[in-house]
Amino acid sequence: MYWQLVCSLIYLTLIRPNILYTVGVMSFYIQNPKKSYLEAVQKILRYAESTIGYGISYKEGTYRKLVDYCDVDYTGEHDT
């Protein structure tokens, strides 16, 4: 049952990327699941169900500017 739920959640991450990290953590324990892991997966499913109506909608004919910022400094070099 745990394996089936995690596989379903992996499929769900295609349209719900906000649960990707937690599903990845739960898939790490797929070979040796415990009851607490099953309870965590059930919480993820309840979260996904309760937020099903959330999202962003765009109306045709309206201009919207989508801006994305990223502040990553992997090397610590400030000149480039």
N, C-alpha and C positions, 0 to 999 in steps of 0.2 A: 504494500500500500504506500509506503514512504517513497519508493522508487517511482511509482506512477504519479504521485503528487508532485514530486520534484521535476519530473519530465514535463508535466503539464505547466508548471511554473516557468520552466526554461522556454517553452513555446510562448507563454504569455509575455515574456520579456521583449519579444519582437515589437509589441505595441505598447508596452509599459516599461520603458527603460529605467524608471525610477526604482524598480525592485531588483535590478540586475545584480547589484553587489550582494544583497542578502540571499538571493537564490543561488549565487555562486558559492557562498559560504555553506549553504545547506547541501549543495551538490557534492561538496567535499566529503560529507559523511554518508554518502549513499551506500557504501559497502558495509558499514557497520552502524546502522541507525539505532538511536535510543529513543525512549519515550519522550524525552524533553525536546529532541530534534523534531519529532512528529508534531508536538504542540507548537513549536516555532513555525513550522510550515503551515499549520492551520491558522496561526495568527497572520501570516503573510496573505493567505487566501481571504481571510476576513477583511484585511486592509484593502486588498484589490477589489473586493466586492463593494465595500463601503465608499470607495472613491471612483466608481465606474462612470459617474457623470461628470467628473472633472476633466478639464482639457482646454485647449485653445481652439477657438473657431474663427475663421476668416470669412468675411462676407465679400461677395463678388462686387467689384467696382470700387472698393475702398482701398486707399493707399496706406499701407503700413510699412514701417521701416523696422526690420528686425536687426538688432545690434547685439553682438556677442563680444565679450571681453575675456581675455585670458592673461593672467599674470603668473607666468611660470618662469622660474629661474633655476634651471637644473644645474648649471655649472658655476654659477656665482659670478660670472664675468659681466661687468656692467657696461663695457664699451660696445658690445655687439648686440 
